[in-house]
Amino acid sequence: MSRERFLVKSFGDNIDGTRAGLIKLIQLLDTYDHAVIVVPEIGKVKSTMLVDVLGEDVSKALIKNREITFSGNKKISLCAQATLKNYKYADAYLALWGSEYTIADIEALPQWKAVVLVTWQPNDSSKWEAANTVSVIYDDKKG
């Protein structure tokens, strides 16, 4: 099975990195039907850059309902890393502010086709990059 892996090397609260990851996930919905955004904790999402990037109305709906559906029955779900096991059959994943543990949990899921990792700390992706072919789509150090 062919799997696409994309990396956003974003460090800390970098809104450009968050935006790059979300844009890539939305582009993946051209090909796939169901994408999941994985965040460290759901309870803290409403005060994060995700709201700034998605806009208040879309992010409120996503946080409240844990899912939004677009035309063509394409959907994005939202979950915390702790509840990822409940979203194990999606086509694509966006690990927002993910750690090496988040990406390892996604890699272990059975049938995903694409994943985007937006890092929080510089070394969060190093093991993943060493073990896989990863396309870097944004690098905070390079702008």
C-alpha positions in Angstrom: 0.0 0.0 0.0 1.4 3.4 -1.0 1.3 6.0 1.8 2.1 9.7 1.5 4.0 11.4 4.3 4.3 15.2 4.6 6.1 17.2 7.2 5.7 20.7 8.4 8.8 21.6 10.4 7.1 24.2 12.6 8.4 25.0 16.1 6.2 26.3 18.9 3.2 28.5 18.1 4.0 29.2 14.5 0.7 30.1 12.7 2.3 29.7 9.3 3.2 26.1 10.0 -0.3 25.4 11.3 -1.7 27.0 8.2 0.6 24.9 5.9 -0.5 21.7 7.6 -4.2 22.5 7.3 -3.9 23.6 3.7 -2.2 20.3 2.8 -4.9 18.4 4.6 -7.6 20.2 2.7 -5.8 19.5 -0.5 -5.8 15.8 0.4 -9.6 15.9 0.5 -9.5 16.3 -3.3 -8.3 12.7 -3.3 -9.6 11.2 -0.1 -13.0 11.3 1.6 -12.2 11.4 5.4 -9.5 13.3 7.2 -8.8 13.5 10.9 -7.1 16.3 12.7 -5.3 15.0 15.8 -4.4 17.5 18.5 -2.7 17.0 21.9 -5.9 17.9 23.9 -9.4 18.8 22.7 -10.1 21.0 25.8 -7.4 23.5 24.7 -8.2 23.7 21.0 -10.6 26.6 21.3 -7.7 28.9 22.3 -5.2 27.7 19.7 -4.0 28.8 16.3 -6.4 26.3 14.7 -9.2 28.8 15.4 -7.1 31.6 13.8 -6.5 29.5 10.6 -9.9 27.9 10.1 -11.9 30.9 11.2 -14.3 31.1 14.2 -17.4 29.6 12.6 -15.8 26.5 11.1 -13.6 25.9 14.2 -16.6 26.3 16.5 -18.6 23.7 14.5 -15.6 21.3 14.4 -14.9 21.6 18.1 -18.5 21.2 19.1 -19.5 18.4 16.7 -16.0 16.8 16.3 -16.8 16.7 12.6 -17.6 18.9 9.6 -18.8 17.8 6.2 -18.1 19.5 3.0 -19.6 19.1 -0.5 -19.2 15.7 -2.0 -19.6 14.2 1.4 -15.9 14.9 2.3 -15.4 15.3 6.0 -12.8 16.3 8.6 -13.0 15.0 12.1 -11.2 16.3 15.2 -9.8 14.1 18.0 -7.2 14.2 20.7 -4.3 11.8 20.6 -5.9 9.9 23.5 -9.0 9.1 21.4 -7.2 8.4 18.1 -8.2 4.7 18.4 -11.8 5.8 17.7 -10.7 7.3 14.4 -8.5 4.5 13.0 -10.2 4.1 9.6 -9.7 7.6 8.1 -7.9 8.1 4.8 -5.7 11.0 5.9 -4.4 12.5 9.2 -3.1 15.8 10.3 -1.1 15.6 13.5 -1.1 19.2 14.7 1.7 20.0 17.1 2.5 16.4 17.1 5.2 14.5 18.9 7.2 11.4 17.9 4.5 9.5 19.9 1.6 11.0 17.9 3.2 10.1 14.6 4.0 6.6 15.8 0.4 6.1 16.9 -0.8 7.2 13.4 1.7 5.0 11.7 0.3 2.0 13.6 -3.2 2.6 12.2 -4.3 0.0 9.6 -5.4 1.8 6.5 -4.4 5.5 6.2 -3.1 6.7 2.9 -1.7 10.1 3.8 -0.4 11.9 6.9 0.8 15.4 7.6 2.8 16.1 10.7 3.1 19.6 12.1 5.8 19.5 14.7 6.0 21.5 17.9 9.7 20.9 18.8 12.6 20.5 16.5 13.3 16.8 17.1 9.8 15.6 17.1 10.1 14.3 13.5 13.7 13.0 13.4 13.0 9.3 14.0 10.0 9.4 11.6 12.1 11.0 8.9 14.9 8.5 9.4 12.5 5.5 9.0 10.3 6.8 6.1 10.3 8.8 2.9 8.9 12.1 4.0 8.2 15.2 1.9 9.0 18.4 3.8 6.3 21.0 2.7 7.4 23.8 5.1 10.4 24.5 7.3 10.2 27.1 9.9 13.9 27.6 9.8 13.8 28.4 6.1 10.6 30.5 6.1 
